[in-house]
Amino acid sequence: MLAVTRALAAVNALVLAIGRFISIGLMGFMVLVILLQVFFRYILNDALPWSEEAARFMMLWMTGLVAPSAYRWGGFVAIEMVPQMLPKRIGALLMLFLLVVAGLVLVVAVQLGWKHVNSGWLFNSSSLKIPMDLFGMKVVRVKLAWMYMSLFVGVILLLSVNVELILRTLAKFADREDELPEIKPLMAVEAE
């Protein structure tokens, strides 16, 4: 079980680091698009038709790629005081129960997310287009499925983190959690 947990922790650490890197780029592009929209709207008095939807597209993907890291680091809203006040094994049992419930919710979310992505292939974005006409081809309208996929990918990553956290909690029962790699937040603040 420890080997599986270590392997999953390594995969999660790598995939989530890539997701954070992509999210940083998306944040930069989103800021540029919004600034461009402000310039066009208020300086040139000619609003861009695609900027809000492009910014929303990037924000959704950024959220889907960063939320699993926050979950893994314990950055979501949580009541940690109760399990910490309980004896170690009872606190771990409570955490295990909560993680299993969260896992069941995430499994349902994966199924719903997949259905949502599939419905998105039927519809085009109202304003996002790939300007292939610049190369003598036809303009390609962006399918909404690409936007909806951010939810699906984010929930799959959350589920992967949830499984890792369940395995880590089981390792606590066996008093072997010290043998697992530590989960380090990107900017850990040391208490002095």
Backbone as numpy.savetxt, mean C-alpha at the origin, in Angstrom:
# Nx Ny Nz CAx CAy CAz Cx Cy Cz
8.93 -23.24 10.69 8.10 -22.04 10.69 8.97 -20.78 10.69
10.07 -20.81 11.42 10.96 -19.65 11.46 11.57 -19.37 10.09
11.91 -20.43 9.36 12.49 -20.25 8.03 11.48 -19.60 7.08
10.23 -20.03 7.16 9.17 -19.44 6.32 8.98 -17.98 6.69
8.98 -17.70 7.99 8.80 -16.32 8.45 9.96 -15.44 7.99
11.18 -15.96 8.10 12.35 -15.20 7.64 12.27 -14.92 6.13
11.88 -15.93 5.37 11.77 -15.76 3.91 10.69 -14.73 3.58
9.54 -14.84 4.21 8.45 -13.89 3.96 8.85 -12.49 4.40
9.56 -12.38 5.52 10.03 -11.07 5.99 10.99 -10.45 4.98
11.87 -11.26 4.40 12.82 -10.74 3.41 12.09 -10.28 2.15
11.13 -11.08 1.69 10.36 -10.71 0.50 9.57 -9.43 0.77
8.89 -9.38 1.92 8.12 -8.19 2.26 9.02 -6.96 2.35
10.17 -7.09 3.00 11.08 -5.95 3.13 11.50 -5.43 1.76
11.83 -6.34 0.84 12.26 -5.93 -0.49 11.13 -5.30 -1.30
9.99 -5.98 -1.35 8.86 -5.48 -2.14 8.35 -4.15 -1.59
8.28 -4.03 -0.28 7.79 -2.79 0.31 8.78 -1.65 0.11
10.08 -1.96 0.12 11.07 -0.92 -0.16 10.93 -0.41 -1.59
10.70 -1.31 -2.53 10.47 -0.91 -3.93 9.20 -0.06 -4.02
8.16 -0.48 -3.31 6.91 0.29 -3.29 7.10 1.69 -2.73
7.89 1.81 -1.68 8.17 3.14 -1.12 8.95 4.00 -2.10
9.91 3.39 -2.79 10.71 4.12 -3.78 9.81 4.65 -4.91
8.93 3.79 -5.41 7.99 4.21 -6.46 7.08 5.32 -5.94
6.65 5.19 -4.69 5.76 6.19 -4.09 6.42 7.55 -3.98
7.70 7.57 -3.70 8.42 8.85 -3.63 8.38 9.53 -5.01
8.61 8.75 -6.06 8.52 9.31 -7.41 7.12 9.79 -7.73
6.12 9.01 -7.34 4.73 9.41 -7.58 4.39 10.70 -6.84
4.90 10.84 -5.62 4.65 12.05 -4.85 5.24 13.26 -5.58
6.47 13.11 -6.09 7.09 14.21 -6.83 6.30 14.57 -8.08
5.89 13.56 -8.86 5.11 13.81 -10.06 3.76 14.44 -9.73
3.15 13.98 -8.63 1.86 14.52 -8.23 1.99 16.01 -7.89
3.03 16.37 -7.16 3.26 17.78 -6.83 3.47 18.60 -8.11
4.26 18.06 -9.04 4.49 18.77 -10.31 3.19 18.98 -11.09
2.37 17.95 -11.16 1.10 18.06 -11.88 0.20 19.10 -11.23
0.14 19.10 -9.91 -0.72 20.07 -9.20 -0.19 21.48 -9.40
1.13 21.67 -9.32 1.71 23.00 -9.55 1.46 23.46 -10.99
1.58 22.53 -11.92 1.31 22.83 -13.32 -0.15 23.27 -13.50
-1.05 22.57 -12.82 -2.47 22.92 -12.90 -2.72 24.31 -12.31
-2.09 24.62 -11.20 -2.26 25.95 -10.59 -1.76 27.02 -11.55
-0.60 26.78 -12.16 -0.04 27.75 -13.12 -0.99 27.95 -14.29
-1.47 26.86 -14.88 -2.36 26.99 -16.04 -3.69 27.63 -15.66
-4.23 27.27 -14.51 -5.55 27.78 -14.13 -5.50 29.25 -13.73
-4.53 29.64 -12.90 -4.55 30.98 -12.34 -3.65 31.98 -13.06
-2.62 31.53 -13.74 -1.75 32.44 -14.47 -2.19 32.55 -15.93
-2.40 31.41 -16.57 -2.79 31.41 -17.99 -4.31 31.42 -18.19
-5.06 31.23 -17.10 -6.52 31.20 -17.15 -7.05 30.15 -18.13
-6.38 28.97 -18.14 -6.74 27.89 -19.05 -6.46 26.56 -18.33
-7.43 26.07 -17.57 -7.24 24.87 -16.76 -6.98 23.63 -17.60
-6.08 22.79 -17.12 -5.80 21.52 -17.78 -6.93 20.53 -17.47
-7.44 19.82 -18.45 -8.56 18.91 -18.20 -8.17 17.62 -17.49
-6.90 17.25 -17.48 -6.48 15.94 -17.00 -5.75 15.96 -15.66
-5.42 17.12 -15.14 -4.51 17.18 -13.99 -5.09 16.58 -12.70
-6.36 16.87 -12.41 -6.94 16.34 -11.17 -7.00 14.82 -11.18
-7.39 14.28 -12.32 -7.49 12.81 -12.40 -6.11 12.17 -12.36
-5.12 12.81 -12.98 -3.75 12.28 -12.92 -3.22 12.32 -11.49
-3.49 13.41 -10.77 -3.04 13.51 -9.38 -3.73 12.46 -8.51
-5.02 12.25 -8.75 -5.76 11.23 -7.99 -5.22 9.83 -8.30
-4.91 9.58 -9.56 -4.32 8.30 -9.98 -3.02 8.04 -9.21
-2.15 9.05 -9.17 -0.87 8.89 -8.47 -1.06 8.75 -6.96
-2.02 9.50 -6.40 -2.27 9.41 -4.96 -2.77 8.02 -4.57
-3.65 7.44 -5.38 -4.16 6.10 -5.08 -3.04 5.06 -5.12
-2.19 5.14 -6.14 -1.08 4.19 -6.22 -0.09 4.40 -5.08
0.16 5.66 -4.74 1.07 5.95 -3.64 0.53 5.34 -2.34
-0.75 5.49 -2.11 -1.37 4.93 -0.91 -1.30 3.41 -0.90
-1.61 2.80 -2.04 -1.58 1.33 -2.13 -0.19 0.76 -1.91
0.84 1.51 -2.28 2.21 1.01 -2.14 2.85 1.34 -0.79
2.34 2.36 -0.08 2.94 2.76 1.19 2.18 2.17 2.40
0.88 1.98 2.27 0.09 1.47 3.40 0.62 0.15 3.97
1.07 -0.81 3.15 1.60 -2.04 3.73 2.85 -1.81 4.60
3.69 -0.86 4.23 4.86 -0.54 5.07 4.40 0.01 6.42
3.42 0.91 6.38 2.90 1.47 7.63 2.31 0.36 8.51
1.60 -0.57 7.91 1.02 -1.69 8.66 2.12 -2.55 9.28
3.14 -2.83 8.52 4.24 -3.67 9.00 4.99 -3.00 10.15
5.11 -1.68 10.09 5.84 -0.94 11.12 4.97 -0.59 12.32
3.69 -0.94 12.28 2.80 -0.60 13.39 2.32 0.83 13.32
2.29 1.40 12.11 1.91 2.79 11.94 0.43 3.03 11.80
-0.38 1.99 11.76 -1.82 2.17 11.70 -2.35 2.42 13.10
-3.56 2.94 13.17 -4.18 3.16 14.46 -4.38 1.81 15.13
-3.87 1.69 16.34 -3.96 0.41 17.05 -4.01 0.68 18.55
-4.66 -0.21 19.23 -4.67 -0.14 20.70 -3.67 -1.17 21.19
-2.46 -0.73 21.44 -1.40 -1.63 21.85 -1.30 -1.75 23.37
-1.94 -0.83 24.07 -1.81 -0.79 25.52 -2.41 -2.05 26.16
-3.54 -2.50 25.64 -4.21 -3.66 26.25 -3.36 -4.93 26.14
-2.88 -5.31 24.94 -2.03 -6.51 24.87 -0.75 -6.38 25.68
-0.19 -5.17 25.78 1.04 -4.99 26.56 0.79 -5.09 28.05
-0.43 -4.78 28.51 -0.74 -4.88 29.93 -1.00 -6.32 30.34
-1.38 -7.16 29.39 -1.68 -8.56 29.69 -0.39 -9.37 29.79
-0.46 -10.54 30.41 0.71 -11.43 30.38 1.09 -11.73 28.93
2.38 -12.02 28.72 2.93 -12.15 27.36 2.11 -13.08 26.47
1.81 -14.25 26.94 1.10 -15.23 26.11 -0.34 -14.81 25.83
-1.01 -14.25 26.81 -2.40 -13.81 26.60 -2.43 -12.61 25.65
-1.47 -11.70 25.81 -1.37 -10.57 24.90 -1.10 -11.02 23.48
-0.22 -12.02 23.33 0.08 -12.57 22.00 -1.15 -13.27 21.42
-1.91 -13.95 22.27 -3.14 -14.61 21.81 -4.16 -13.57 21.32
-4.29 -12.47 22.05 -5.19 -11.40 21.63 -4.73 -10.81 20.29
-3.43 -10.56 20.16 -2.89 -10.04 18.91 -3.11 -11.03 17.76
-2.92 -12.31 18.04 -3.15 -13.34 17.02 -4.60 -13.32 16.55
-5.51 -13.23 17.49 -6.94 -13.16 17.16 -7.23 -11.96 16.27
-6.71 -10.79 16.65 -6.95 -9.57 15.88 -6.33 -9.65 14.49
-5.14 -10.25 14.39 -4.49 -10.40 13.09 -5.24 -11.37 12.19
-5.79 -12.43 12.78 -6.57 -13.39 11.98 -7.85 -12.72 11.47
-8.51 -11.94 12.32 -9.71 -11.21 11.88 -9.34 -10.24 10.76
-8.24 -9.50 10.94 -7.79 -8.57 9.89 -7.46 -9.33 8.61
-6.86 -10.51 8.75 -6.54 -11.33 7.58 -7.79 -11.76 6.84
-8.83 -12.14 7.57 -10.08 -12.53 6.92 -10.70 -11.36 6.17
-10.65 -10.18 6.76 -11.15 -8.98 6.09 -10.34 -8.72 4.82
-9.02 -8.89 4.91 -8.15 -8.66 3.75 -8.40 -9.67 2.63
-8.71 -10.92 2.99 -9.03 -11.92 1.97 -10.29 -11.51 1.20
-11.30 -11.04 1.93 -12.51 -10.55 1.28 -12.19 -9.33 0.42
-11.33 -8.45 0.93 -10.94 -7.24 0.18 -10.20 -7.60 -1.11
-9.38 -8.65 -1.08 -8.69 -9.09 -2.30 -9.72 -9.52 -3.34
-10.71 -10.30 -2.91 -11.75 -10.76 -3.85 -12.53 -9.59 -4.43
-12.92 -8.64 -3.57 -13.66 -7.47 -4.04 -12.79 -6.59 -4.93
-11.52 -6.46 -4.56 -10.59 -5.66 -5.36 -10.42 -6.24 -6.75
-10.34 -7.57 -6.84 -10.19 -8.21 -8.15 -11.41 -7.95 -9.02
-12.60 -8.04 -8.43 -13.83 -7.76 -9.18 -13.85 -6.30 -9.65
-13.39 -5.41 -8.79 -13.37 -3.99 -9.12 -12.41 -3.72 -10.28
-11.24 -4.36 -10.24 -10.27 -4.20 -11.34 -10.88 -4.70 -12.64
-11.51 -5.85 -12.60 -12.11 -6.41 -13.82 -13.20 -5.51 -14.39
-13.96 -4.86 -13.52 -14.99 -3.94 -14.03 -14.34 -2.70 -14.63
-13.16 -2.35 -14.20 -12.48 -1.17 -14.72 -12.00 -1.30 -16.15
-11.87 -2.53 -16.65 -11.47 -2.71 -18.05 -12.58 -2.28 -19.01
-13.80 -2.16 -18.49 -14.93 -1.78 -19.33 -15.01 -0.27 -19.58
-14.37 0.51 -18.71 -14.54 1.96 -18.75 -13.20 2.67 -18.94
-13.27 3.77 -19.69 -12.10 4.61 -19.90 -12.12 5.77 -18.92
-10.95 6.28 -18.62 -10.84 7.50 -17.83 -11.50 8.64 -18.59
-12.09 9.56 -17.86 -12.77 10.67 -18.54 -11.77 11.66 -19.14
-10.55 11.74 -18.59 -9.62 12.75 -19.09 -8.20 12.27 -19.35
-7.82 11.11 -18.82 -6.45 10.64 -19.02 -6.31 9.90 -20.34
-5.37 10.38 -21.13 -5.12 9.77 -22.45 -3.62 9.69 -22.66
-3.19 8.68 -23.40 -1.79 8.58 -23.80 -1.71 9.18 -25.20
-0.96 10.27 -25.35 -0.96 11.00 -26.63 -0.12 10.32 -27.71
-0.58 9.18 -28.15 0.13 8.44 -29.20 0.02 9.15 -30.55
-0.87 10.14 -30.64 -0.99 10.89 -31.88 0.29 11.68 -32.18
1.10 11.89 -31.17 2.39 12.56 -31.38 3.32 11.71 -32.25
3.06 10.41 -32.27 3.88 9.47 -33.05 3.13 8.94 -34.28
2.05 9.64 -34.66 1.29 9.24 -35.84 0.30 8.12 -35.59
0.06 7.79 -34.34 -0.90 6.73 -34.01 -2.15 7.35 -33.39
-3.06 6.49 -33.02 -4.31 6.92 -32.41 -4.12 7.17 -30.91
-4.79 8.18 -30.36 -4.75 8.47 -28.92 -5.34 7.29 -28.17
-4.67 6.87 -27.09 -5.14 5.74 -26.28 -5.72 6.28 -24.99
-6.97 5.96 -24.73 -7.60 6.37 -23.47 -7.24 5.37 -22.39
-6.90 5.86 -21.22 -6.48 5.02 -20.10 -7.69 4.34 -19.48
-7.59 3.04 -19.30 -8.67 2.27 -18.66 -8.67 2.53 -17.15
-9.85 2.61 -16.57 -9.96 2.83 -15.12 -9.39 1.67 -14.31
-9.25 0.52 -14.93 -8.70 -0.64 -14.22 -7.30 -0.34 -13.70
-6.53 0.48 -14.41 -5.17 0.81 -13.96 -5.22 1.59 -12.66
-6.25 2.40 -12.48 -6.40 3.14 -11.23 -6.91 2.20 -10.14
-7.90 1.37 -10.48 -8.48 0.45 -9.51 -7.47 -0.59 -9.03
-6.49 -0.89 -9.87 -5.50 -1.90 -9.51 -4.68 -1.48 -8.29
-4.62 -0.19 -8.01 -3.88 0.27 -6.82 -4.47 -0.32 -5.55
-5.80 -0.39 -5.47 -6.46 -1.00 -4.32 -6.13 -2.48 -4.23
-6.24 -3.16 -5.35 -5.98 -4.61 -5.39 -4.55 -4.93 -4.97
-3.58 -4.23 -5.55 -2.17 -4.47 -5.22 -1.90 -4.12 -3.75
-2.45 -3.00 -3.30 -2.26 -2.60 -1.90 -2.80 -3.62 -0.93
-3.97 -4.17 -1.22 -4.58 -5.16 -0.32 -3.79 -6.47 -0.34
-3.28 -6.86 -1.50 -2.45 -8.07 -1.56 -1.20 -7.89 -0.70
-0.57 -6.72 -0.81 0.62 -6.45 0.00 0.27 -6.40 1.48
-0.87 -5.83 1.83 -1.32 -5.82 3.22 -1.53 -7.24 3.73
-2.10 -8.09 2.89 -2.33 -9.49 3.28 -1.00 -10.21 3.51
-0.03 -9.96 2.66 1.29 -10.57 2.83 1.93 -10.13 4.14
1.81 -8.85 4.46 2.33 -8.35 5.74 1.56 -8.97 6.89
0.24 -9.11 6.74 -0.58 -9.71 7.79 -0.14 -11.14 8.09
0.14 -11.91 7.04 0.61 -13.29 7.23 1.94 -13.29 7.98
2.84 -12.37 7.60 4.12 -12.28 8.32 3.90 -11.95 9.79
3.01 -11.01 10.07 2.75 -10.63 11.47 2.11 -11.78 12.26
1.27 -12.57 11.60 0.69 -13.75 12.26 1.80 -14.74 12.61
2.70 -15.00 11.65 3.81 -15.93 11.91 4.72 -15.41 13.02
4.95 -14.11 13.05 5.77 -13.52 14.12 5.09 -13.69 15.48
3.77 -13.53 15.50 3.03 -13.70 16.75 3.08 -15.15 17.20
3.01 -16.09 16.27 3.14 -17.51 16.63 4.54 -17.80 17.18
5.55 -17.13 16.63 6.91 -17.30 17.14 7.02 -16.80 18.58
6.19 -15.80 18.92 6.17 -15.30 20.30 5.71 -16.39 21.27
4.74 -17.18 20.83 4.24 -18.26 21.68 5.34 -19.25 22.01
6.23 -19.47 21.06 7.33 -20.42 21.26 8.57 -19.74 21.85
8.43 -18.47 22.24 9.57 -17.69 22.76 10.75 -17.69 21.80
10.46 -17.57 20.50 11.53 -17.60 19.49 11.50 -16.36 18.60
10.76 -15.31 19.03 10.68 -14.12 18.20 12.02 -13.40 18.07
12.93 -13.65 19.01 14.27 -13.03 18.95 15.10 -13.59 17.80
14.72 -14.75 17.28 15.46 -15.37 16.18 15.04 -14.82 14.81
14.03 -13.94 14.80 13.54 -13.36 13.55 14.18 -12.00 13.32
14.33 -11.61 12.05 14.88 -10.27 11.78 13.93 -9.20 12.29
14.51 -8.14 12.81 13.73 -7.05 13.35 13.08 -6.25 12.22
11.87 -5.77 12.47 11.20 -4.89 11.52 11.61 -3.48 11.89
12.35 -2.84 10.98 12.85 -1.50 11.27 12.11 -0.47 10.41
11.49 0.51 11.05 10.90 1.60 10.27 11.98 2.35 9.52
11.57 3.01 8.46 12.52 3.75 7.62 13.32 4.76 8.42
12.65 5.50 9.28 13.33 6.49 10.09 13.03 6.19 11.56
13.69 5.21 12.10 13.47 4.83 13.48 14.07 5.91 14.39
13.30 6.31 15.38 13.77 7.29 16.35 14.16 6.56 17.61
15.40 6.70 17.99 15.90 6.04 19.19 15.50 6.84 20.42
14.95 6.18 21.42 14.62 6.84 22.68 15.90 7.01 23.51
16.06 8.20 24.02 17.27 8.45 24.82 16.94 8.49 26.29
